[in-house]
C-alpha cells in the first residue's frame, strides 16, 4: 500500500480519498475502530463510543458534503442524541442526551459522523484532564504525562491518530492548552461565534466550542461547519460566517501582516525551551513577511485572579441545576430536602468541582460581591481594553500557548493554584471574548528524570514505562498561540496556515502513534 | 476589600447545598485561602472609573418570535429522571 494507513490521515486528505470513492465511509470507520482498539487502551482518550450508530450513518452519508463521511470525536460535555453525556462526572454517570447540541446538528449537516465521546476534566474544570472521575488520559508523546485539559481526551485522540479531528470547549484555555501539550491545532472562536446550545454550561460568559485537529486547514473546515448564528443561543452573534478554508488559499506570504509581541508575556517561569521555540517562530513569521511590533497588555498579570472569580461564580450558579431532581445522580433515602441536595451533590461532584462551587458561591455571597465579583468584572473590562488598544496597532498577537510543555501526571494535582497558572497565556483571551489558535512550533527535549524543568523528588530518572518506548529522553510538543480580534478567525487561521506550511512541526507524530503500513 | 481570612468554608458549603467532610472543609479552607491571597493583587488596580464588563461584543434585547414548535415529549423529558411515575418527576417531600 503506497498511501499512509487511513487513521494517520488528516481530514482534508481523508476527504480526497472519500470523494474519489477510493475508500468508503464504512472502511474509514472500520480502520478508525481498529486503530482505537489498538491504541486507546494506552492513551485512554475515550469515555464512550457508538460504532453501531456511526456505521448506520456511514451507510447513508453524502461524501461530497464539506465533512462527508469524516468521523469526529466529541468532548463529553456536548450533547449527542442517544449517546452518554457525562462531563466525566459521577453526577451524570447514567445520563443520555435526549437531543443534539447545535454544533452536532451542524456537524451532521456537513456530513460528519460524531461517533464517540472523549475524556475531560470534570465539567471542564482543570488543565490536565486529571479531574475526570472516570480515568486518566495520557499524553501520546509520553504516557507518563498529562495531555493538557480540560479537552484532553479530544486532544490525545487526535494526536494519537485515534481521531481525525475533535471538538472541545475552551473557557480559559481548555482547547488551546491541550492542543499545545499534545502537538496539534486548536481554535477558541470569538465568544458568540459558535452556538453553546446543548453544551453543558461551565462559565457561560467564557465558554466556546472549537475544533482540535492535525492541521490548520482541518480546523478551518470544522470552523466553517460549526460557526454561525443560532436563535437557540441568545449570546450567539448574528454575523455572517466566512468560508475559512477558501480564505486559506494564498501564497503563504505574510507581507503587510502586523503581529504584536506583548512584553508582559515573557514572564518568569516560562520554560527556556518554550521561550526559544516561540522566539524562533516569531523569526520565522518575520521571514514570511510579517512585521513584528512590541505591544503592551498591562493587566495581563491580573488575568488568573479575574478568571477564577468570574468562572467560579458562573459555575456555582450553573451547577445549581444538578440537584438530583430531573436528571443525574440522586442520594438514596434523603431524610429531608436539604439532605437530598447536600448529599446528592456531595456524592456526585469531585474535589475540584466542589472547590470551585465553594469559591464561586463565596464571591457572590452577601457582603463579598462588590469586593470580589464586581471588582473582577471591572478588571476584566480593563483587560478587554488592553486588547482593543493593542489591536489598533496589530492584526494578531503572538505568544506561547502554555508556559511549560506537558507536565507529569500527578505533578500539580496537590496545588490548585499551580494548576490554575497553566492558563496564564490563554484565559485573558476568554475574558476579552476574542479568538485564538494554538499550533505546533517545536519540541522540548526532556530527560524524563527531570519533570518539566524540575527534578523529581527522588532525583532519580523515572522510567517512561514500557508503553512509552525504551528511551528516557522524550520530545514534548510546544504550542504557539495567535490571538485575533473578535470575529477575525479568518485572519489568525491564515497566519497560522502560512506558518504551518513553512515548517514541518505538524508532520511529526508521537512515537506511540506511528502506524505500520 | 474583604479579607481572605473571612472565608468560612463550612458556612459557604451550606449556602451551596453541598455537604463536605471535615477533611474537605479543612483542605478547601487552606487551598482557597491561598487562592484569595493570590487574588488580593486585584486591590492594586484602580477601578474607580471603570464600568463592569458584561460581554466583549454587547448584545442587547434578544427576542424571538413566540411560535410553537416541536420539542421534548414528556417521555423524553423524563428519560433521565432519577425517579418518575405517571409521567411525573418524583421528588423528595417538601412540605410536612
Interface residues (C-beta under 8 A of the other chain):
Chain A: X94 X95 X96 X98 X99 X190 X191 X192 X205 X231 X234 X235 X237 X299 X301 X302 X304 X305 X306 X308 X309 X316 X320 X323 X324 X325 X326 X327 X328 X329 X330 X334 X336 X337 X338 X340 X341 X342 X343 X345 X346 X349 X351 X354 X355 X357 X358 X359 X361 X362 X365 X367 X368 X371 X372 X374 X375 X376 X377 X378 X379 X380 X381 X382 X384 X415 X416 X417 X420 X432 X433 X434 X486 X487
Chain B: X1 X2 X6 X7 X9 X12 X13 X15 X16 X17 X18 X19 X20 X24 X28 X31 X32 X34 X35 X38 X39 X41 X42 X43 X45 X47 X50 X51 X52 X53 X54 X55 X56 X57 X59 X62 X64 X72 X76 X77 X79 X80 X81 X82 X83 X89 X91 X92 X93 X94
